Amino acid sequence: MFFFVLSGYLITTVLIADRANPGVLARFYERRIRRLGSAMAVVFLASTVVAWWLLPTAPMRDYAHSLIAAAVSGANLLFWRGSGYFDLTVDERPLLPVS
């Protein structure tokens, strides 16, 4: 919990300090992509290699949907929409972040 509070404080401080400059959000997301993009690509690639090797067709299709959603920052919506009583457990979703 402390991480989210501290992270939110730091992000808000940066955005408020830079709010007078046009394109502040574009620069914020550009820095975020540059910082996290390569690590995200490695995780996606490694997960896809393992999924290709281990998963049969139907679960591979579910994995592909979650990969696309994670790549466009829509994973939370996909996992929320797809959660139900008879749905896959958290252990069976390799790209679902667990805290």
DRENVOSE-493855 format. One record per residue (C-alpha): residue number from 1; residue in three letters; x, y, z. Coordinates in nm, 2 decimals, padded with zeros to 4 digits. Layout:
! DRENVOSE-493855
  resi  resn      xx      yy      zz
   NUM   ALA       X       Y       Z
...
***
This chain:
! DRENVOSE-493855
  resi  resn      xx      yy      zz
     1   MET   00.00   00.00   00.00
     2   PHE   00.28   00.24   00.09
     3   PHE   00.43   00.19  -00.26
     4   PHE   00.11   00.31  -00.43
     5   VAL   00.09   00.62  -00.20
     6   LEU   00.45   00.71  -00.26
     7   SER   00.43   00.64  -00.63
     8   GLY   00.11   00.85  -00.66
     9   TYR   00.28   01.14  -00.47
    10   LEU   00.59   01.13  -00.69
    11   ILE   00.39   01.12  -01.02
    12   THR   00.16   01.40  -00.90
    13   THR   00.46   01.61  -00.80
    14   VAL   00.62   01.57  -01.14
    15   LEU   00.30   01.65  -01.33
    16   ILE   00.22   01.95  -01.12
    17   ALA   00.58   02.09  -01.15
    18   ASP   00.56   02.05  -01.53
    19   ARG   00.19   02.15  -01.58
    20   ALA   00.28   02.49  -01.74
    21   ASN   00.45   02.32  -02.03
    22   PRO   00.23   02.20  -02.32
    23   GLY   00.24   01.82  -02.38
    24   VAL   00.31   01.73  -02.02
    25   LEU   00.11   01.41  -02.04
    26   ALA   00.27   01.31  -02.37
    27   ARG   00.62   01.35  -02.22
    28   PHE   00.51   01.16  -01.91
    29   TYR   00.39   00.86  -02.11
    30   GLU   00.70   00.88  -02.34
    31   ARG   00.93   00.86  -02.04
    32   ARG   00.72   00.57  -01.89
    33   ILE   00.74   00.37  -02.22
    34   ARG   01.11   00.43  -02.25
    35   ARG   01.17   00.32  -01.89
    36   LEU   00.94   00.01  -01.89
    37   GLY   00.91  -00.09  -02.26
    38   SER   01.21  -00.31  -02.29
    39   ALA   01.14  -00.50  -01.97
    40   MET   00.78  -00.55  -02.08
    41   ALA   00.89  -00.68  -02.42
    42   VAL   01.12  -00.93  -02.25
    43   VAL   00.85  -01.06  -02.02
    44   PHE   00.60  -01.08  -02.32
    45   LEU   00.85  -01.26  -02.53
    46   ALA   00.95  -01.51  -02.26
    47   SER   00.59  -01.57  -02.16
    48   THR   00.49  -01.63  -02.52
    49   VAL   00.77  -01.88  -02.58
    50   VAL   00.67  -02.08  -02.28
    51   ALA   00.29  -02.05  -02.36
    52   TRP   00.36  -02.17  -02.72
    53   TRP   00.54  -02.47  -02.58
    54   LEU   00.30  -02.56  -02.30
    55   LEU  -00.05  -02.45  -02.39
    56   PRO  -00.31  -02.62  -02.62
    57   THR  -00.51  -02.42  -02.87
    58   ALA  -00.80  -02.28  -02.65
    59   PRO  -00.58  -02.16  -02.36
    60   MET  -00.33  -02.02  -02.61
    61   ARG  -00.61  -01.81  -02.76
    62   ASP  -00.69  -01.68  -02.41
    63   TYR  -00.33  -01.61  -02.36
    64   ALA  -00.31  -01.42  -02.69
    65   HIS  -00.61  -01.20  -02.58
    66   SER  -00.44  -01.12  -02.25
    67   LEU  -00.11  -01.05  -02.43
    68   ILE  -00.28  -00.79  -02.66
    69   ALA  -00.47  -00.64  -02.37
    70   ALA  -00.15  -00.61  -02.16
    71   ALA   00.04  -00.45  -02.45
    72   VAL  -00.22  -00.18  -02.49
    73   SER  -00.27  -00.13  -02.12
    74   GLY  -00.62  -00.28  -02.12
    75   ALA  -00.54  -00.59  -01.92
    76   ASN  -00.73  -00.48  -01.61
    77   LEU  -01.05  -00.44  -01.81
    78   LEU  -01.01  -00.77  -01.99
    79   PHE  -00.94  -00.96  -01.66
    80   TRP  -01.23  -00.78  -01.48
    81   ARG  -01.47  -00.85  -01.77
    82   GLY  -01.36  -01.21  -01.79
    83   SER  -01.37  -01.30  -01.42
    84   GLY  -01.64  -01.53  -01.30
    85   TYR  -01.71  -01.83  -01.08
    86   PHE  -01.61  -02.08  -01.35
    87   ASP  -01.32  -01.87  -01.49
    88   LEU  -00.95  -01.96  -01.49
    89   THR  -00.78  -01.91  -01.16
    90   VAL  -00.51  -01.65  -01.11
    91   ASP  -00.24  -01.92  -01.13
    92   GLU  -00.35  -02.00  -01.49
    93   ARG  -00.31  -01.64  -01.62
    94   PRO   00.06  -01.57  -01.67
    95   LEU   00.02  -01.20  -01.75
    96   LEU  -00.21  -01.12  -01.46
    97   PRO  -00.02  -00.92  -01.20
    98   VAL  -00.07  -01.06  -00.85
    99   SER   00.01  -00.86  -00.54
***
